[in-house]
């Protein structure tokens, strides 16, 4: 099952605590810095998957930019991958930066235990 959040303030992401979902006392997004968007982990992910993987994606890529007054904020929000059995968390991975996704084999292993 896949869940997505289209709320203006990325409420589901904030509830689980992914990067760039914090807000100050005035409700303004707290940006965690450029490394939350591009870091050594991003470079390592590109290297591990191979440049051809990135180039293949870019050929088909069409930006799906969020709409509305907080659209730019939403582009900074990092995601995560989680596996649950009912209310019990079996696996959690919080993306540190773009491209730093969970290892699919680990996700599948957790989901099929």
N, C-alpha and C positions, 0 to 999 in steps of 0.2 A: 504494500500500500504506500502511496506517495502522498505526502501532505505539502501544500504550498500556502503561502501567506500573501494575500494581496491587500492587507490593511495599510493604511496611510503611514503608520509608524512601525511597521514590521513587528507587530505585537507578538506573534508566535516566536519569531527569532529572539526577541527581547526576553520572552518568558524562559527560554532555554539558555540564554546568555551567550549567543554568538557575538562575534566581534562587530564593533561599530553600531551596537544597538542601545548603548547607554544614553541617558538623557540627563541634562543638567536641571537645576531647579526651575528654569524657564521653559523646559520642554525641548530645548535645542539638542540635537544629536551631538554626542561627544565622539569626535573622530579620533581614532587610536593611532593615527599617523600613517605615513606612506607604506610602512612595512606591513600594515594590515591589508594592503592591496597588492603589493609586489614585494617579495622578499627572496631570500636565498631558497626558501622552500618552493617558491614558484619556479625559480630557475632549475632546481633539482627535479621537479615534476616534469618540466618540459624535457630535460635531459633524459629522464628515465623512460618517458613515453616515446621519445624520438621526435625530432623536428618535423618529420613527415606527418605525425599525428596532428600537430598544431596546424601545419599548412593545410592538411585535409579538412580540418574543421573550418578554417578561415575561408576556404573556397565556398562553403555553404552558409557561412555565418550571416545572419541578418539580426541586427540589434533589436532586442525586445525591451526597449527603454520603458521604465515605469512612467506613468502619467500623473499629473497633479502637482500640487505645491511642494511636496517633499520627494519628488522624483530623484533628484540628485542624491539625497541622503540614502535612498533605497539602493542605489547602485554601489554604495560603500559597504553595505551589510554582507558579511560573510555567512556561509551556511554551515551545515553539518550533516552527519549521517548517523542515524540511531536505529537500533533494533530493540524491540520490546517483546516480551511475552506477557501480555496483559499489562500490569503496572510495573513489572520488573524489567529494568534496563539490562539488556544483555550485551550491548555494544554502544559505544559513543565515540564519535570523532568530531571535533570542532575544527573547521577549516581555519588555519592560521592566516592564510592569504590566498589570493586567487591561484587556482591550480592545485592547492594542497588538499586533495580529496582523500577520502578513506580508501584503503586498499580493498578492492572489490572481493578478493578471495577471503579476507577477514570478515567482511560483511556477510557474505554467503555462508561461511562457516558458522557465524553467530546465529544466523537466521535458520539454519538447518540442524542445529544441535538437537 
